[in-house]
Amino acid sequence: MDLEFSDEYRAFQQDVRGFLDENLPEDIREKVTRGLRLERDDYVRWQNILSAKGWLVPGWPVEHGGTGWSAVERYIFDEENGRAGAPNVVPFGTRFVGPVIYTYGSEAQKNYYLPRILNNDDWWCQGYSEPGAGSDLASLQTRAVRDGDRYIVNGTKTWTTMAQWANMMFCLVRTSNEGKKQEGISFLLVDMNQPGVDVKPIMTIDGGQEINMVHMTDVEVPISDLVGEENMGWTYAKFLLQHERTGTAGIGNSKAQVQRLKKIAAQEKSGGIYLIDDPDFRRQVAELEIDLQALEYTDLRYLMQTVAGKPPGAESSLLKLRGTEIQQRISELLMQAVGYYAIPFVPEALEYGWNEDPIGPEGAAPLAPAYFNRRKTTIYGGTNEIQRNIIAKMVLGL
């Protein structure tokens, strides 16, 4: 694949780079590049800047606020964001529920919710997994019972990322027990700011609260917040998961982390020894870069298909599978590069403004919690074992 940019694309690249240099807040850039903890305000500030520029949802149709960029321009935009140290746009509204609404939602839902996503008026979370329904999502038991012009919802969702900040949740619920279990699921938009919604934190090994348990007791959802048809939610859920799995490749960020890895490995160790000169370590880095480049080309091919109007298909499982494995390999090599300095876990080192003397090479202190947090990447969005099954069945025809 020829990735040599034309003069037009190089000019676009310079425009994006200049915009990021001038508008990405320095404290947010530092948090991202150093692996520090981001707060809700950090995401909102950056997304408001992108929204004001018209660049928040480049993948949306132009009539709903998208940019109309070509596949190459979207590739360049993602690449430059990773290089600049910009945070990922929170995907739940922009990349997950937004496309579901403009594809399957009513005109009233499009007119109300899409502008609120663009303006960052709503913070969304995803109500899919349950304590007894993770990879086997069709076994979910959260029930929605029709009561006049509303549904009454009861059940529990788990692993709900950023629910502690959310005011809205798109939620899969069971509305029928007839037929196959996939046929009785509906897709609801749930207001989190009402009685009966209880968010309980699940503390991760790095001390963070990015995931939660959400209990719903007699929660009311108006019929107008049913997306599409009742009992057709499985179709919408599969559509959304394909978008989710495409986005988890994280190529721009992975490329930036590889550069960070090389920088740390090039720092002098005792006796004038540089880790980057170790043949075995160099081989591992080279293999990583080859795999990352192959993933990048694959991602660009699928991106070109989506820009041409073809929705992401089962092939998106390839991106999720390889992208998350590469993210884990990078975190492992980073730990190897700093050696025993990666052992101490200093929670305060994840906070912006912490100014104690660094432990080991620059950026070593947050590596341990980042390493452990990366263990989950091959599980969320459908485990990688599930992705292999999808590829075998839908792509290879096995």
Summary of the structure (lengths in Angstrom):
residues: 398
radius of gyration: 21.8
end to end distance: 28.4
largest distance: 77.2
contacts: 1253
relative contact order: 0.10
helix: 54%
strand: 14%
